[in-house]
């Protein structure tokens, strides 16, 4: 008689995965969480007394082909940070505090230790952003994913008072743009990176002097999570707009926060270019505009502020050991970005 395991799905491995990941999930808990991992739905209570007009803000994203680097390195304990970051960095652009996160992991074969390692990264990302892991799903899909490969997707929900939503509508000519440093490539452009570098297991282990570590370690550097920085800033300064520099780089993302009739001028020499981008530009023989239209170029988040507060914000961030730079300004004109 054929059973489910004969078809490639190991139910017992699923139980073991759930058991192993619970210790990681536990460290993300918030008082509002009313359920435990294993239920059919995650329960989260809203403390409505904290908000006059509570607005929920949601975001979903995955890690993309950065996962291919994790497969080559057989390193899976930080890729979950990327998954969380890509979601919470989006919802913080509205000024929303992340509340909870759910993940979906699809695998060719369920290996409990690997699943637990992935979820450890998810938990680390949730701790960094202050949100709880409310639930998730691990789907074993033999014949769909190769053994050893998986996909990872996340979903986050945050909350903000309606009157405190950051939407860019008050941005005006002369406002300054502050860039918050990235940790590297983050989680965008990896299909192009892989095309350029043609990575394999041996190449990933090569030590690169400019990085001070192997190529694989550089490419797996987790996406920076900006939640606590932005929540802190918005309590002390007026933040008019926020742009998460993801796929599409500067050219696509910064105009998304700017009202009509205004465009952006960026001084590309106002912050240090990270070695990984220099390598990609050289090996790929790219023009600058291609780089800024694909990668974050060392700036993972851009905020728009009043001209007269920009220097104070930079001083405040630098005192907290944050790498931040005034990288440009808002000018009149058709929507778009000028690189100067």
N, C-alpha and C positions, 0 to 999 in steps of 0.2 A: 504494500500500500504506500502510495506517495504521500509525503507530508510537506509542510511549508518549508522546512529546512532543505528538503531535496530540491526545491525550486530556487534555493539560494538565499532565503530569508531566515535568519537565525533569531527567533523570538527571545530565546534565553540571553543572547548577546545584548538585545535591546534592554532587557531587565537589568543586566549588569551595567550598561551604560548609564541608565537612570540612577542607579545606586552610586556610581562613582562621581557623577557630576553634581550631586546634591550638596556636597561640601563646598563647592565653588559657588553655587547659587545662593547658599545661605549667607555669604558675606555681603551680598548686594541688597539684603532686605531693608525695607523702609516700614515705618509704623502703619502706613496706609494699606499694606499688603494683607489681605484677609484669607489667602489660600496658600496651599503648599504645592510644590511640583508634583505632578501626577494626576491632578484633576482634569476635567474636560475643558474647563475655562479658568483663566486667572482672574481673581477678584481684587479690585483696588478701590479703596474708598477715597473720595475727594473731600478734602478739608475746605469746604466752600466758604467757611467764615474768613478765610485768608484772602478771598477775592471778591471784589464788588461785582464784576461781570466776568466769570471765568470762561476762557476760550481754550479749547483743546487744539493742539497743533501736532500733526502726525507726519512721519517720514519713513520711507522704506528704501533700502538699498542693499547692494551686495558688495563683495570684495573684487569681483571680476577676475581677470586672468592673472592677477597677482598670486592667486592660488597655485598656478603652475610653478612658481618659484618655490612655494612651500613644499610642493610635491618633490621637486628636484633636491631640495635641502633636507627633506624628511623632517621638517620643523613646523610644528602646528600650534605652539603655545602662545603665539602673539597675533595670529591672523584674525582671531576673534576681536581683538582691540580695533582692528581696521573696520570690521563690520559694524561695531557699535559707533565708532567715530563718524562713519559716513552717514549714519542716520541722525545722531544727536547734533552733529555740526550743522546739519541742515535746519533742524527745528530751532536751534539757538539763534538762527538768523532773524527769527521773528521776536526774539527776546524771551522765548519760552523756556521754562525750567523742565528738563526731562524728568518724567515720572517713572515710566516702566518700559521694558524692552522685551521683545520676543524674538527668538531665532528659529531658523529652519535649516537643518543640515540634511542633505541628501547624499547618500554614499552608495558605492557599488557593493561593499561588504562592511558590515558593522564590526569594527574593532573597538571594544569599549575603552581601552586606554587612549586611543587616538581621539575618540569622541570627547572624553574627559579633558584631554589636552586642549582641544579646540574651545570647549566651554570654559576652561580656565581663562583663556584670553578674553572671551566674551564677558566673564565676570570681572576681570581686571578693568576692562573698558567701562563697565557699568559703575564700578566703584569710583573710577576717575570722574565720571560725569554725574554721579549721585543718583542714578536711577536703578530700579530693581529689575531683576530678571523675573518676569511674571509667568513665563511659560515658554514652551518651544516644542519642536517636533524633530525627530530623527527618523528619516525615511530610508530604509534599505531597499535599493533598486537595482538588483543584479541584472546585467544585460543592458542597462541604460547608462550607468557609470562604470568605468573600468575599475577593477580592484586596485585600491590604493588612492583613488581620486574621489573627490567630493565637491559639492557646491555649498556655499554658505550665504544666507540672506538674513537680513534683520528688519525689524519694524519697531519704531519708537513712538511714544506719545508723550507730549509735554503740555504744560499749561502756562497761560499768561493772562493777566488782567486785560480786558479789551482796551482800556485807556492807555495801557503801557505797551501795546503792540508796536514793534519796530518795523516800519514798512517803507521807509525811504521817501514818503510823500513830502516831507519838510526839507529835503536836501535842496540847496540853492547854489548858485554861482559863487565861487570863492571858498566853499567848504573844502576842508582838507581830507585826504585819504590816508589812513594809518594802516600799515601792513603788519600783521603778526606772523612771525617766522614759522615756516614749516619744518618738519623733521626730515624732509627729503621728498621722494616721489608721492608719498601718501598712497592712495589706491587708484590712481588714474594714469592712463597712458601705457599700461603694461603690455598691451597687444603690440604697440609700436616699439616699446623697449625690447620685447622678445624678438621682434623682426630685425631690429638693429643688431642686438648682441648675440642672437642665436644661442641662447644659454643651454648648457648641459650640466650634468652633475659635477664633472671635473672642473669646468669653467667657474661654476658657482663657488668652488673652494679656493680659487686663486686669490691671493692677497693683493690688494690694490693700495699702493702707497698713499695716494691722495685721500683714501677713505680711512686708512688705519685699520682696516679689517678686510674680510673677504668680500667679493662682489655679491655673493648671495646674502650675506648679513646686511649689506647696505640696501639691497633691493627689498629685504624683508623688514626694514625699519618701520615700526608701526606708525600709522597716521596719528598726528597730534590731535588731542581732544581739547577744544577751546571753551567748553561749557563754563567751567568755574571762572575763567578769566573774564568772559563776557558778562556773566551774572554779576560779578564784582564791579566791573566797569559801569554797567547800566545803573547801579545804585548810587554811583558817585559823580557821573558825568552824563551829559546828554549825548546819546548815540542815535544818530539819525538814520543810518542804514548799515546793513551788514551783508557781505557777500562771501560765501564759501567757495574757495577756488578749487573746483573739482574738474570733471571732464569739460573741455572747452577752454580751460585756462583762464587767462585774464580777459581775452577778447569776448568770450561768450558770457562769463559770469558777472563781472563787475557791472555792466549796463543793466542787469536784471534788477538792481536796487535803485536805479536812478530814474527820476521822472522824465517825461518827454520834454524836449527842448534843451536838454543838457547832455553833455558828453564828458568823458573822463580823459585827463592828461596824466600819464604815468612817467615818472623819471626813473628809468631802468637802472641808473647808477646809484640809486639812493639806498640800496641794501646789498649785502654781499651775495654773490652767486655761489650756490653750493657746488662742490666738486662733481656730484653725480650729473648735474645738468651740463656742466662743461664737457664731461665725457660723452654724453649722448649727442650734444651738438657737434662735437668733433667727429665721432664715429659715424653719425648719421648724415653729416654734411648738410645740416639744416640751416636755413635762414632764421634770423631772430624771430620774425613774425610767426614762423611755424612753431617755434619753441613756446612762445607766449600764447599760442592758440591751442596748445595741447597740455602743457605742464604748468604746475604752480610756480615754478622758477624760484622756490625758496620762500614764498609767501602763501600761507594756507588760508588766511582769513583777512578780509579788508573791511575796515569800518569807516564810515563817513561821519565827520564831526565838524563843529564850528571852527572856523579859522583861529579864533582867540582862545580855544581850549586845547588845541592840538599839542602844543609843547608841554602843557601841564599833564596831559594824558601820557605822553612819551616818558616824561620824568617819573610819573607814578609807576608805570610799567617797568621801567628800568630799575627802579628801586626794589621791585619784586623779582628782579633777575629775569624779566621777560624780554625777549628780543623783539623790539618793535621799532618801526621806522615811518616817518612821514614820506610817503612814496608818490604822492601826486595831489591833484586838486580837481574840482568840478569847474567846468567852463561851459559857455554857451555853445550850442550847436546841435546837429543831428546826433541821435543816439549812437554811441560807439566809443572806441578807445584809441587815443593817440599815444604811441610809444616814443618818448623823447630821450 
